[in-house]
Amino acid sequence: MRPPPTLSAKLVLTGTALLLLALASIGLTLWVTWNLQGGAAAVNEAGRMRMQTYRMALDIASGAPAPEVATAIRGFDDSLNLLAQGDPSRPLFVPWSAESRERFQDVRQHWQALRERWASPVPPEELRPQADAFVARVDGFVVAIETQIARWTAVLHAFQLVLVGLAIASAVVMFYAGYLFVLNPLARLKRGLAALQAGELGTRIEVGSRDEFGELAAGFNEMAQTLQSLYTGLEEKVRAKTLDLERERQRLADLYQVSAFVAKAPSLEALAQGFVRRVRRIAHADAAAVRWSDEGRQCYLLLAQDRLPEELARSESCVETGSCLCGAAAPDARTRVVPIAVAGSGAPALKCRRAGFATVACVPVRLHGKVLAEVDLFYREPVALGEEERGLLDALASHLAGAMEALRAGAMEREAAVAQERGLLARELHDSIAQSLAFLKIQVQLLRQAAQRRDAQGLERIAAELDAGVRESQADVRELLLHFRTRASEEDIEPALRTTLQKFEHQTGLAAQLRIEGRGLPPLPQDVQVQVLHIVQEALSNVRKHAGARHVELRVSPAPHWRFEIRDDGAGFEPDDPRGQTHVGLDIMRERAERIGARVQVRSAPGEGCTVLLELTTAGPGGAHAEPAEAAA
């Protein structure tokens, strides 16, 4: 089967037909014009023959020489031959017709007769009538030529009208062909493209031909169908991806909510109870429980539960490892989903079935390869947890494990802090009140002995010493209470230092001065401020007890690192004397300095007062390394 013509072939055929028609029209017009020009030249030549006839008659009548007459006759013969044969070098030929040929033959015959007659002498009175008769025949020939020219002119005019009609018809045909083959298919493609851009993916274009536009329309339809299928599939993919993103968002929100809660839980009970409620809601479980494991994983204690039947919670408040569907997690085990219906006929399975549960999911709570607890989720319908659900439950369990470990570490840290503070308190009590009480005990024994001896002076002296000892102990107790009530400022340590010096002045009556040299460093952390204040108070306490000073000065230098100097103008002592350490509480000050990464140094000499120097190279506990103390002024 012959393939259908293409658009290019159609346009080429149409253009070729119009071109051939135009060339034929132009050729025919040129041919008619050539005939008209040749006829006009023939008319001119025939008119010249009339002139030649009269000239020959005039020459003969005037007795012209025979050679001139012969030349004129030959010229006339040439004109006749030219009209009979035409001139190929220029458009000169007779538009022959029956009448024109007949007239030309008549002219030639009469010329032959006239030529013979004029070859011999002719009377002048006969020349004119003969010439007029011959010219009349030439005029008839001219009229026949002009008649034929008039016909050709009419034909030319008619053909020109036909050409005008053909031009109009060709333009109409071209316009129609352009509309039919180009504009209409292009308009349909444009409408289809606009509909496709508007979202009408079901748009199709009718294929009315098999040319290039037909192929383009078929390609457009195929593209639209592909887009429609892709868009439909894309909607499904977007919907599925949106659901995945929504699940992921919900998962992240659940993780954030649980992590925010476990980070603020004040106690293990509150942590477990809040966690079990949240994990039951996140896992869409009907009930949930958190069981805490002991060190040897011998049993699991029910730490918290949510919506668990009371009887089941009471009977399984403590289960041995492996004796129940719950509490059997190995250190390397993952989340287990146990169908209760196929778990056997043992007592634990029967209890869960009587409670109406069909499935239990056990999530181990592990930290560093150690099982701390287990989260049990109970469902009344059979469920199957996917990888995403299992991963979410494992992540939640890891948050719970981290929170439990943080609570345990916090409790141990608080216990260590309390123990450390108790040790410091014991040292301070031993160095102050305990020694004073021992002194008072000795004085009481001496008082009894003096009473037995009835020594009035001894009794008075011992009573005075007892009164001084009691006052000293009372001052020590007040000073200890002042130390324990010390509070630091979150902004700057200067107000706390001024308050401490004011209380020291009020208690002892000694002049105390605070000098702060420069600014520039960030404020000390609050825990560091507390330890610095305790060290300053301990140094001031030693001044009150042992120095016998009249003036005390506290110098603070924040830059290049924090530096505190407590100077007095008292009696001084020998720092290397071991017996002096109990009097000044150097051990207590050094222990406190070590807790904040600082160093304490004492410079003193008998009779020259004492200087206690505290230096911090960083502002965090345990993070500073003290530089060697400079010599005190």
BABA-403429 format. One record per residue (C-alpha): residue in three letters; y, z, x. Coordinates in steps of 0.001 Angstrom, whole numbers, plus 500000, padded with zeros to 6 digits. Layout:
N
AlaYZX
...
//
This chain:
633
Met500000500000500000
Arg503381498943501359
Pro505612501942502067
Pro508783502189499965
Pro512002500922501536
Thr514033503514503335
Leu517678504290502722
Ser518615502485505914
Ala516648499420504799
Lys518345499510501397
Leu521783499753502928
Val520969497035505475
Leu519610494712502778
Thr522595495287500518
Gly525037494805503372
Thr523195491690504604
Ala523227490135501128
Leu526922490794500741
Leu527559489483504255
Leu525632486276503582
Leu527464485813500322
Ala530775486345502082
Leu529819483934504887
Ala528681481316502357
Ser531922481748500441
Ile533950481450503601
Gly531952478397504738
Leu532294476682501381
Thr535996477436501329
Leu536400476020504814
Trp534424472925503837
Val536538472291500738
Thr539687472924502755
Trp538484470469505391
Asn537911467841502707
Leu541326468468501271
Gln542920468117504695
Gly540938464928505388
Gly541935463507501987
Ala545590464320502616
Ala545385462570506024
Ala543712459588504324
Val546561459447501784
Asn549045459449504665
Glu547124456678506402
Ala547016454605503187
Gly550746455103502781
Arg551219453847506335
Met549223450730505321
Arg551866449992502643
Met554558450269505249
Gln552612448003507588
Thr552192445414504785
Tyr555921445217504135
Arg556698445105507878
Met554261442201508428
Ala555784440346505467
Leu559258440916506917
Asp558170439744510396
Ile556590436603508999
Ala559603435864506828
Ser561971436334509766
Gly559887434076511993
Ala558689436708514448
Pro556592435512517354
Ala552899435055516701
Pro551788437813519184
Glu553836440461517302
Val552343439320514010
Ala548869439367515519
Thr549494442896516828
Ala550613444057513381
Ile547506442504511836
Arg545263444297514372
Gly547036447588513570
Phe546318447064509907
Asp542672446317510714
Asp542525449575512720
Ser543885451525509752
Leu541221450079507477
Asn538500450865509984
Leu539870454396510400
Leu539739454968506635
Ala536263453477506445
Gln534822455509509366
Gly537085458563509537
Asp538402460376512636
Pro536033463023514067
Ser538832464490516247
Arg540897465571513270
Pro540292466048509552
Leu540862462442508390
Phe538377460881506025
Val538368459526502557
Pro536935461882499899
Trp534742459130498612
Ser534008458628495001
Ala532852455618493013
Glu536408454721492108
Ser537781455260495602
Arg535025453127497145
Glu535637450403494618
Arg539374450518495271
Phe538807450475499037
Gln536521447442498808
Asp539103445722496672
Val541791446467499291
Arg539566445112502094
Gln538728441918500200
His542364441175499332
Trp543356441952502913
Gln540922439424504224
Ala542328436834501836
Leu545911437855502623
Arg545228437813506348
Glu543979434235506234
Arg546885433228504133
Trp549445434897506461
Ala547777433447509550
Ser549406430098508691
Pro553061429590507818
Val553921430949504363
Pro557032430188502454
Pro559372433200502396
Glu559648433223498626
Glu555862433767498365
Leu555613436572500872
Arg557247439199498687
Pro555041438680495639
Gln551930438634497810
Ala552989441799499602
Asp553785443566496330
Ala550423442598494847
Phe548551443872497911
Val550618447110498019
Ala549758447637494356
Arg546046447515495284
Val546701449981498148
Asp548511452266495690
Gly545499452133493429
Phe543336453188496363
Val545769456040497087
Val545694457105493443
Ala541866457164493580
Ile542027459389496722
Glu544585461707495142
Thr542451461938492002
Gln539468463013494110
Ile541711465477496019
Ala542866466910492707
Arg539234467423491761
Trp538499469219495042
Thr541612471315494551
Ala540397472310491102
Val537006473116492602
Leu538701475222495289
His540727477125492707
Ala537631477727490631
Phe535721478857493696
Gln538538481195494647
Leu538358482709491187
Val534633483035491656
Leu535236484673495030
Val537606487170493408
Gly534948487974490859
Leu532341488203493577
Ala534582490549495583
Ile535032492787492551
Ala531341492624491790
Ser530479493340495426
Ala532792496347495468
Val531219497619492254
Val527741497007493681
Met528663498781496910
Phe530146501720495056
Tyr527154501955492771
Ala524746501596495645
Gly526644504266497596
Tyr526575506558494576
Leu522941505804493796
Phe521590505942497328
Val523988508395499050
Leu526481510295496893
Asn524165511325494068
Pro521346512578496354
Leu523933514299498552
Ala525511515958495503
Arg522088517180494382
Leu521411518571497844
Lys524798520283497831
Arg524171521850494405
Gly520743522989495548
Leu522218524497498711
Ala524910526321496698
Ala522263527687494327
Leu520159528776497305
Gln523153530526498859
Ala523767532273495544
Gly520295533786495772
Glu518472531457493382
Leu515469530988495623
Gly513552529191492870
Thr515913526206493103
Arg514202522852493633
Ile515608519301493929
Glu514071516381492082
Val512715513785494453
Gly513505510382492858
Ser512796508219495890
Arg510910508199499142
Asp513786507317501433
Glu515549509623503888
Phe517202511595501098
Gly513822511890499416
Glu512359513273502625
Leu515365515564502987
Ala514946516774499394
Ala511243517371500007
Gly512117519313503154
Phe514716521304501214
Asn512157522157498529
Glu509667523215501181
Met512312525337502896
Ala513316526946499583
Gln509686527694498804
Thr509201529198502253
Leu512362531293501880
Gln511248532437498455
Ser507858533491499754
Leu509452535140502812
Tyr512044536903500668
Thr509386538136498291
Gly507313539326501225
Leu510448540739502851
Glu511259542745499740
Glu507798544233499875
Lys508155544919503584
Val511619546441503113
Arg510322548566500254
Ala507382549709502350
Lys509632550316505368
Thr512094552217503195
Leu509279554420501961
Asp508148554977505544
Leu511704555834506601
Glu512086558146503631
Arg508844559899504535
Glu509965560125508139
Arg513354561457507048
Gln511688564024504832
Arg509381564963507669
Leu512324565428510047
Ala514177567408507380
Asp511141569649506898
Leu510799570109510641
Tyr514490570921510952
Gln514373573370508060
Val511331575155509435
Ser512656575199513017
Ala516020576535511805
Phe514228579261509854
Val511812580339512585
Ala514672580485515095
Lys516450583113512950
Ala513460585114511684
Pro514162588808512440
Ser510550589999512428
Leu506979588781512453
Glu506460589688508786
Ala509595587856507669
Leu508655584901509887
Ala505147584630508444
Gln506222585067504818
Gly509052582551505027
Phe506908580083506961
Val503985580225504517
Arg506273579474501567
Arg507848576516503316
Val504625575031504655
Arg502979575285501207
Arg505868573343499673
Ile505911570743502476
Ala502130570198502312
His502149570195498471
Ala499416572809498515
Asp498529575103495604
Ala498346578168497871
Ala498792578993501521
Ala498090581812503946
Val498882582731507549
Arg496173584656509390
Trp496960586377512663
Ser494277586451515390
Asp493672589396517692
Glu493413589060521459
Gly489650588491521520
Arg489631586275518374
Gln487179588694516784
Cys488895588726513423
Tyr491794587180511515
Leu494260589431509707
Leu496035588094506612
Leu499652588239507733
Ala501305586494504750
Gln500268584429501729
Asp501908582449498957
Arg500363581943495495
Leu496958583051496698
Pro494982584859493925
Glu495274588622494329
Glu491532589212494365
Leu490960586563497028
Ala493847587884499128
Arg492523591445498885
Ser488917590499499723
Glu489947588357502683
Ser492739590485504107
Cys490708590640507305
Val487890588181508028
Glu485644588031511045
Thr485739584874513118
Gly483216582341511811
Ser482333584319508700
Cys484620582264506453
Leu485820578722506024
Cys489096580035507394
Gly489535581653510768
Ala487129579461512717
Ala489589577529514867
Ala488593576886518456
Pro491290576767521175
Asp490985572972521370
Ala490399572341517643
Arg492687570246515467
Thr493553570505511806
Arg490376570666509698
Val490047569570506062
Val487002571211504453
Pro485797570164500965
Ile484741573465499391
Ala482301571753497015
Val480127570606499930
Ala480730573613502187
Gly477558575321501043
Ser476689578188498712
Gly477835581027500950
Ala480019583875499743
Pro483290582490501202
Ala482792579109499548
Leu481869580785496273
Lys485019582905496395
Cys487203579851496881
Arg485405577931494131
Arg485751580854491717
Ala489466580900492525
Gly489618577237491476
Phe490122575632494877
Ala488374572402495871
Thr489703571828499395
Val491002573984502226
Ala492923572719505269
Cys492920574945508357
Val495740574411510875
Pro495384576324514170
Val498494577912515621
Arg498112577492519390
Leu500283578183522396
His499280577326525968
Gly495664576784524934
Lys495474580135523140
Val494971580526519373
Leu497603582913518009
Ala497037582431514296
Glu495846579996511660
Val497570578446508645
Asp495263577872505649
Leu496280575499502848
Phe494353575604499560
Tyr494172572686497099
Arg492708572653493609
Glu491940568925493922
Pro490072567026496629
Val492567565801499230
Ala492390563806502456
Leu495137564329505010
Gly496239561288506994
Glu497328561213510601
Glu500995561630509679
Glu500281564699507540
Arg498078566190510248
Gly500739565523512879
Leu503391567171510704
Leu501230570247510124
Asp500470570506513853
Ala504201570251514632
Leu505002572977512105
Ala502253575154513557
Ser503658574655517059
His507088575807515797
Leu505435578890514321
Ala503613579568517599
Gly506854579263519552
Ala508652581604517153
Met505842584173517332
Glu505905584050521101
Ala509711584350521072
Leu509478587430518851
Arg506844588945521155
Ala508931588151524239
Gly512029589549522553
Ala510208592756521670
Met508925593106525222
Glu512407592435526578
Arg513921595048524287
Glu511196597496525270
Ala511850596839528944
Ala515589597243528423
Val515040600529526590
Ala512715601730529337
Gln515242600769531972
Glu518082602479530135
Arg515890605552529690
Gly515216605567533423
Leu518915605339534170
Leu519604608058531619
Ala516927610270533203
Arg518459609714536655
Glu521911610577535345
Leu520616613655533522
His518742614696536643
Asp521779614238538893
Ser524178616001536555
Ile522996618206533693
Ala519547618996535140
Gln521025620327538367
Ser523691622228536449
Leu521021623802534235
Ala518945624733537293
Phe522052626342538769
Leu522655628203535492
Lys519025629339535421
Ile519405630848538892
Gln522657632501537821
Val520939633968534751
Gln518237635519536990
Leu520956636917539269
Leu522748638204536183
Arg519620640114535104
Gln519179641573538562
Ala522846642666538638
Ala522445644197535193
Gln519411646135536374
Arg521392647363539373
Arg524371648090537136
Asp526549646118539551
Ala529769645588537593
Gln531444643394540208
Gly528311641271540560
Leu528149640901536791
Glu531757639766536645
Arg531293637283539486
Ile528052635859538041
Ala529613635597534561
Ala532491633577536046
Glu530021631281537773
Leu528064630902534542
Asp531263630025532702
Ala532147627405535350
Gly528606626005535222
Val528684625741531433
Arg532054623992531585
Glu530711621613534225
Ser527662620829532078
Gln529872620304529032
Ala532022617861531037
Asp528907616037532204
Val527668615725528636
Arg531018614399527469
Glu531058611928530344
Leu527544610734529504
Leu528510610299525852
Leu531560608347526997
His529304606090529082
Phe526913605440526201
Arg529745604618523824
Thr531343602125526192
Arg532020598737524557
Ala533135595608526342
Ser535513592912525153
Glu534352589350524623
Glu537666588070525960
Asp538615590162529011
Ile537477593319530779
Glu541044594581531385
Pro541433596524528066
Ala538121598341528625
Leu539123599278532179
Arg542489600638530999
Thr540774602680528269
Thr538309604095530830
Leu541124605135533196
Gln543111606695530329
Lys540106608797529290
Phe539573609791532938
Glu543220610938533205
His542945612879529940
Gln539699614544531046
Thr540643615406534634
Gly544427615401534725
Leu544324613134537799
Ala546617610128538141
Ala544733606828537778
Gln546256603382538354
Leu544895599875537499
Arg545982596870539565
Ile544794593360538675
Glu545502590765541336
Gly545607587190540019
Arg543885585221537273
Gly541851582061537099
Leu538168582771536533
Pro536490582648533098
Pro535912586065531421
Leu532781587963532396
Pro529868587884529918
Gln529670590943527701
Asp526452592340529239
Val527968592011532730
Gln531140593791531556
Val529068596736530275
Gln527309597199533620
Val530602596911535525
Leu532157599580533282
His529172601910533829
Ile529482601509537618
Val533234602218537461
Gln532622605273535256
Glu529932606547537640
Ala532344606195540583
Leu535069608029538612
Ser532544610753537715
Asn531779611301541400
Val535518611523542076
Arg535850614177539353
Lys532892616205540580
His533099616025544373
Ala536233614349545754
Gly538959616881545000
Ala541387613960544867
Arg544938613849543475
His545148610080542851
Val542705607281541970
Glu543346603539542105
Leu541235600716540621
Arg541912597249542047
Val540495594149540317
Ser540541590689541919
Pro539091587833539757
Ala539357585092542435
Pro537654583647544408
His535010585924542814
Trp535130589145540845
Arg535824592189543011
Phe536314595817541897
Glu537563598615544248
Ile537724602301543231
Arg539796604264545811
Asp540582607967545920
Asp542487610214548331
Gly539911613018548231
Ala537964614876550879
Gly535575612052551569
Phe532028612387552919
Glu529568610847555295
Pro527857607886553496
Asp524868607933555861
Asp524044611528554983
Pro520964611411552673
Arg522079614543550915
Gly525241612857549719
Gln523518610205547649
Thr522619612618544882
His526245613696544617
Val527771610271544213
Gly525019608618542204
Leu524719605690544590
Asp521207604844543463
Ile522288604564539835
Met525234602326540708
Arg523089600102542918
Glu520425599685540245
Arg523046598631537715
Ala524584596216540248
Glu521194594624540903
Arg520816593929537167
Ile523895591673537254
Gly523280590151540688
Ala526026592132542401
Arg526228594525545333
Val527782597956545722
Gln529117599219549052
Val530663602601549827
Arg533199603227552591
Ser534144606817553288
Ala534702609410556003
Pro535338613152555856
Gly538973613805555095
Glu539832610127554494
Gly538925609611550861
Cys536349607173549514
Thr536246603496548486
Val533511602049546226
Leu533389598228546372
Leu531620596098543706
Glu531414592301544263
Leu530046589549542008
Thr529712585986543301
Thr528597584599539886
Ala529092585764536343
Gly525450585918535212
Pro522834588634535659
Gly520312587835538298
Gly522252584748539303
Ala524698586193541815
His524177586865545463
Ala526677589309546814
Glu528448588595550008
Pro528853591289552631
Ala531547593709551613
Glu534755593682553468
Ala535964596762555171
Ala537881599029552844
Ala541492599613553576
//
